[in-house]
Amino acid sequence: MNEINVVVIGAGPAGLTAAYELQRAGVQRVCVVEADTQVGGISKTVEYRGNRIDIGGHRFFSKSDWVMQWWASILPVEKAGEGASLSFKYQGQQRDALPENLAEVNPSTRDDVMMVRSRLSRIYFNERFFDYPLKLNAGNLRKLGWAKTVTFGFSYIAAKANPIKQEASLQDFFINRFGEKLYRQFFKEYTEKVWGVPCSEISAAWGAQRVKSLSVSKALWHAAKSALGMNNGQAEQTSLIESFVYPKLGPGQMWEEVAKRFMSNGGVLLMKHRAQHIEISEGVVRSVEVVSHDGQHQRLQCTHVISTMPVKDLVAASKDAWPAEVADIASRLEYRDFMTVGLLYRREDLPVALSDNWIYIQEPGVKVGRVQVFNNWSPYMVSDPDTVWLGLEFFCKEGDDLWSMSDDALKQLAQSEMKQIKLVSASQAIDATVLRVPKAYPGYFGEAYEQFGRVQSALDAIPNLFLVGRNGMHRYNNQDHSMLTAKEAAHQIITGVVDKSRLWAINVDDEYHEEKVVPDDKSIPVEPELVGGTPALGVQS
């Protein structure tokens, strides 16, 4: 252990998990390098005048017992109120996802606590709220209208009768599973708003990874049996968790506490330091050169590197080590960027009280993609309980017209769109702020993505270089999947048994729908995987 000297690039969930696991296993020389002023990556919490912003929304829930217990070991979980649970059906068995040893902690008297929160997400379309997951029940069918319902049904049947034989794109993937009409109603516009390219240009691999175990036929069959009174009280499943745990002061609180423990145990955390050059010679990483915000350079010798930095930047920082083709492919990898506009309103400025964690905006003619209600993540995210703190999410590409708008212009756009879609009645918010996040989502599109396997193979061939996390692997991992890749990388470093395929196997063919048995529910939900803020909409049972 004393010979191991690890540099971890990035202090997000993956980087800090790796560093902490190495340290707990006895590795004494671990240095984490972070370019930002805060730890947590996209899971950080940003404070603005006493109000807190969760970038993208982070529900703390996992089917991995290890992840759930790991979180609870950092921040104790409050006792759930009566009726609250974190259960799901997995491989035919009902399981309780809550950690075994819950603490008797009260969020009103202490900050270091995870709260058990109720989950609610809805779709806002045609000035109406639809259940999310979208359920085939009388209420939603009435809102859609029977004509559309019948049209969607025949479109689905046609897709099943004559499927696209070779799925070349995400559009093909969606149409084969839901039919063209349903795809165009609830998939196409929102997905293209998120990614900025047509669904026909996005890889079907994105759907295969993020949208799993889909079955409209099951939903239709259940709805038909309900209408005919044939269900006989049989239990059905509702998709996605009903509750989740959440740090009192936002997701960043978790990673701030991990960083604090890491440093108190002797770990080195270099904040506001960017990895500028990675020295690779004779097929192994030798050192990482970092530069501080004030221009000071430092060379960190190492035996191993764990990287969470974007693959595009990693290859650029070690360009001389790669064949020209690999460097060229990496340089052309695409990303989707993200902005949150925080708007503070008086409660009376909202015509309808919102109980949602977030709302998917399907209204035409607006750029906002999703609205978070931070009060409902944790009441402690908002300084004044008589106000409502909203986060309007805009998806863009760094340098495009939306990204290039001034903060003042974005604030005005956000406020005007909220008034336009009638979620608020006031023309102006009490306060507003803008937060920009470059490279928030790795792109599953473009010619370079189709050739990504060559980059992956070249990087994996370096035995002491480990790619983990979302941007580190150019893969749309959830927070818990990122942690599991970090755990695996740490294990391989500690044992000396290196098998990079085990890292890439995490979150592949992993059924990740949190389902709860609800015996009395007479509707069956249909939607795609959308956990931890995944920007996609759809239908699944």
N, C-alpha and C positions, 0 to 999 in steps of 0.2 A: 504494500500500500504506500509506503514512503517514497517509492520511486515514481508513483503516478502524479502527474502534474497537468491538470486539466484547465483549459480556457473555455468558458462557455460564452458564446456570443448571443446576447439578448436576455433581458430579465423579465420576459413574459412568463406565462404559466409553464411552458415547456422548459425554458432555460432555468427558471428557479427550481422547478421540480427536479431536474437533473442534478443541479448543484447541491440541493438539499439531500437528495438520496445518496450521492457520492459521499457527502460529508458524514451522513449517518452510518455509512458502511465503513468509515474509518479513513477515507481519503482526506488528507490534511491540506493538500495544496490545490485549491480550487479558486479560480478567479472568474468572476462574471463581469462582462463588459456590456454596458448599456448606453446607447446614444441619447436617450431621452432624459428628461429631468425627473421622471417618475418611473417606478417599476410597474409591471403588469401588462405591458404591451397594449393590445386592443382591449384587454380586460382591466385596464386601470380605471379608477374613478377620478373624474375631473371636478374640482370644486369651483363654483362661481358665486361669489357673494352669499355664501352660506347654503347654496343649493348645489346638489351633486348630480353629475351626469354619468350614466352607465352607457358606454359606447357600444351600441348594437344590442344590448340586453343580454344578460348572462344568467340563465337559470342554473343553479347548482344541483344537478341531478345526474346520476350515472347508473348504469346497470353493473358497473364494476364495483364490487364490494370494497376493493382496495382503494379506489378513488374516494368513495363515500367516507370510509374510515379515515383516510388521509386528511380530507378536509376537516372532519370533526376533531382530529388531533391538533389542528392548528387553531380553529375557532370552535368552541363548544356550541352544540345545537340546543336551542330551547326546547322544552317539552311542548309537543304539539297539543293544540287545543282539542277538545272532544270532537271526534268526527274527522279530524285532519289525519291524513296518512300520506305516505310516499310509497305506494305499492304499485306493482305492475305484474303482468302475466308474461312469463318467459319460459319458452320450451315446455309449455303446457302446465307450468306450476306457478301458483301465486306466490310472490315474494315480497317481503317488506324491505324497502330500500333505506329505511332510516338506520343510522348507526345503532349498535346495540346499547351503548352506554350514553344515554342522553343526560345532559347536565341540568340541574335545577337552576337555570339562569333566567334572569329577567331583563329584557332589553331596555326597560325603562330606567334601570339602575346601573347598567354597565354596558360598555360599547363592544367588548370583545365577545361577540355572540353571533351565531347564525340563527336567523328567524325562519320559521316555517310559514311559507306564504302560499296563498291560493293562486291558481293559474287561471287567467282568462285572456283569450285573444279572439278578436273578431275581424271579419271582413267588412269594410264600409264600401257599399256599392249602390249607386242610384239613390243616395241619401238614406240608405237603410243599412242596418247592421245584420250580418249573417253569422250564424254560429261558425266558429273555427275550432275544430274541424267542421267542414261543411257536411251537415247531416241531411239525410233523406227523410225528413219529417214534415208534418203538415205545415208547420210555421215557415220553414225555409222554402218549401215548394210553393206556398202561397205567395211569398215575396218574389220568387223567380217567375211565377206564372205557369199555369199548366201547359200553355203552348210551348214555352221553352223547355219545360221538363220532358214533354213528349219528344221534342226535336232532339234534345240531348240523348234521350234513350235510343232513338233510331240511329243516331250518329255513332253511338257506342257499338250497337249491334253490327253496323256496317264495317266498323274498324275491326271487329273481331272476326267477321266473315271474310274480310279481305285485308289482312294486315300487311304492313310494309315489311317485306321479307328481310331486308338488310338495313338495320337502323344506323344511319350515317350521322344523324344529328339529334339534338335534344328534342327538336320538333317531331321527328319520327318516333322517338321514345314516348313522348306524351300522347301523340295521336294513337299509337298502337294500344295504349293502356286506357285511354279515356274517350277516344273519338275526337274528330276534328272540332265539332261544335263546342264541347265542354273545354277543350284545349284553348280555343280562341276566347272563350268567355272568362275563364279563371286562371289561365296559365300564361298566355302569350304576352299580353301587354305588361303585366307586372314583371315577369322574368326579363323581358327586354329592357324595361326601365332600369332594373338592377344591373344588368350586364352591359347595356349599351350597344349590343349587337343583336341581330335577328336570332331567334332560336334555331333557325336552320344552319347557323354558323357555329353553334356551341356543340361541343362534343357530347355524344350520347353517354360517354363515361361519367359525366357529371350527374346525369339522372340515375345511372346505375349505382353510384355511390351515395347520393343524397335522397333518392326517392325509392323506397324499398317496400317489398311485400304488398304491392298494390292490388286491390281487387274490387273494382266497381261491380262485377257480377255478384259478389257476395252481398254487397250493399243492396243491389236491386232485388235479389232474391229475398233478403230479409224484409225489405220494405213491402214486397208482394205478400209474404207470409203474414206480416202485421196487418195489412189491409184485409186479409181473408180470415184473420183470427186464428192462425195456425201456429203461433209461436209458443203457446201453452206455458208462458212464464219462463221460458228458457233464458239463461243468462247470456248476454251478449257483451262484447268488449267495446269500450270507448277508447279511442286512440289518444295518446299523449297523456302525460301526468296531470293529475288534478292539483297537486301541490309540489312545492320544491323548497329547498333551503336557500337562504340568501343572506350574505353578510349585512349586518345592520347598517353600515355606512357605505355599502356598494361593493362590487366585486374587487376593486383595487385593495380594499381592506385586507382580503385574504393574502394577496401577494406582498403587501407591505409588511405583514406579520411574518411571512416566510423569509423575506429579505432580512428582517430584523433578527430573526433566530439564526439565520445563516451567518450573518456578520458577528453576532455575539459568540458563536462557536469558532470563530477564527477565519471565516471565509472573507475573501476580498471582493468588494463590489465597486467597480469603477463607473460612476454615473457620469453622464455627459461625455462619454468616450466612445468614439466610433472606430470599428475595425476597418482600417484603411488598406492594409496589405497582409496577405496570408502567405507565408513562405512554405512552398512545397518543393522538396528536392528528393531525388531517388525514391519517389513514390510514397513519401510520407510527409505529414505536416511537421514543420520544425518550430515555427514561431508565428505569433500574430502581432503585427505592428498596429498600435492604436494611437489615435490623436484626440486630444481633449478639446473642449469647446474654445479654449484660448490658444490653441495651436501647438501645444506641447506634445511631442512624440515619445512613445514608450514601446519597447520591444519585449514581448512576453514569450519566453521560452516555454515549451510545453511538450508533453508526451501524447496528448490527445486534444482534439477540438470538438466541441458539440456546438453546432451552428443552428440558430433559429432565424438568421437574417435571410432576406429574400434571396432565392437561388440566383437571380439575375445579378445581385450585388456581390454575392459570394464568389461567383466565377469571375466577375470583373476585378475583384480584389486579389485574385490569384491567377490572372489571365495567362501569364507566361507558362503555367503548369499544364495547360490544356491544348489539345489540337485546335487549330483555327476553326474547324467546323463546330466543335463543342462550344467554344467561346461565342461564336456567331449565333448559334441557336439560343443560348442563354441570354444574350443581349437583346433578343427579340421577344422574350417571354412577356406576356401582357398581364396587367393587373387592373382591378377595378377599385377606384377610390371612393371616399365616403365622407359626407359632412353631416354633422348634427347641428341644427339650430335650436337652441334652448329658448323657449318662450314661457314667461311667467304671467299667469292670468289670475284674476279674482274668481272665486268659485261661481259667483253669480254671472260671470261672463260666459259660462258654458250652458247652453240651452238644456243639455242632458248630462246628468252626472255620469262620469266614465269610470267603470270599475276594472277596465282592461289593463293588462301589463303593456300590451301594444295593440295597435289597430293597423291592419293592412288596407292601404288606400287604393281602391280600384276605380275611383272616380276619374273620368276622362278629363283632359284639359289641364291637369296639374302635374307638377314635377315631383312633389313629395311622394315618397314610396311607403313610408310607415311612420306612425306616430306612437311614441312611448309616453306613458303616464307614470312619471317617476314616483309619485306619491304611492302608487300601488305596488311598486317593487319593495319599497320600505318607506314608511312615513317619516323616517329620519333622514331621507334624502332631501327633504324640503324644510326650509327654515321656518316658514310661517304656515301653520295648518289651514289657514283661511285662504290659501292660494293653491293653484294647480300648476305644477311644473311639468311642461311638456317638452319632448325632444322630437323634432321633425327631422326625419332622415332622408337625405338626398344622395343618390348614387351617381357618380360622375367619373370622368377620367382626368387625371392631373393635366392641367393646361387647356381643357375644353372651356366652352363659354360659361358653363355653370360653375366650374371650379374657379374660373378667373373673375367671377363677380366679386365686388368688394363686400366686406362684412356687412356694411350698412344696406347694400342692395339685397343681400341674402336675407337679412332680417325683415326687410319690407316684403320680399317675395313670400317668405314663410307666413307672415301675418296675413297677407292678402289671400293666400291660398286657404288658410284656416277659415277665414270669413267666407270665402267663395264656396267651400264645401259644407259650410254651416255647422261645423263642429264648435265654433265659438261665435258669439254675437258681437264682441267688441272689435273695432277696427284696429286698435293698438293694444299691444301687450304692456304689462307693467314694466317688464325688463326683457332683454334678449341678449344672447351671445352666440358665437359661431365657433365650432370646433371642426377642424379638418384632419382627416386621417388618410394619408397616402398609403397605397399598397395594402388596402384592407382585405381584399379578396383576390387570391390567385386566379387568373383567367383560364378557363377550360376551353379556350378558343384560339384561333390563329394558327398559322403554319408552324410556328415554333412549338406550340403545345403538342402538335401531332408528332413532333420529333423529340419530345422531352425525354423519351426513354434513353436516347444516346447520352444526354447530359446526366441523367440519373446513374447510368452504368459507369460513366467516367468518374463521378464523385464517389460512388460506392466502392470503386476500386482502390481508393485511398483507405487503408485499413484503420487508421487512427482519426478519421474524419467521420463524424456522425451527424446526419441531418435529422432534425426533429421539429415538431410543431407545424403550424399552418404554412407560413411563408418559407420556413426552412425546408419543407418537402414539396412546396408548390402544390399543396393538396388541401382541400376544404375540410380540415379537421375541426371537430368540436373541441372545447376546452379540455374535456376529460380524455379524449383521444390523444390530444397533444401531450397531456401528462403521461399517458401510457407509453407513447413513443419515447419520452424522456426517461421513464423508468427502465425501459428495455435497453436504451443506450447506456445508461449508468451500469446496468447489470453486465452488459458485454464488456465494458471497460474494466469492471472489478474482477470478473472471472477470466478475462483474456480470451474468451470464446466469441469470436466475431462472426455474426451471420446477419448481414444487412437486410436480407429478405424478411426477417422477423419484424423489422421496423415497418416495412412497407405492407406487411400483412395485417397490421392493426387498422381497423375500420374498413376492411375489405370483406364483403359478404357478411357484415356484422349486423344482424337484425337489431335495430336500435329504436324500436318504437316502445315508448312507455305506455303500457296498456293497463287499464283498470277494469275489473269485472263489475258491471252495474246491472243487477238482475232485473230492475224495473224499467230500464230505458227501452223505449219502444222504437228508437231510431238507431241506425248504424252510421257512424261517421265515416267519411271518406276524405283522405288528404295525403300529401306526401310528407316525408320526414322534414320537420322544421323545428329542431331543438337548438337551444342556445343562440337563437337569432339568425338562423340560416335564412338568407334572402331568397326564398322561392315560395311559390304558392301552388296548391294543387289539391288533389283528392286521393284518399287512401282509406282502407279499412284496417 
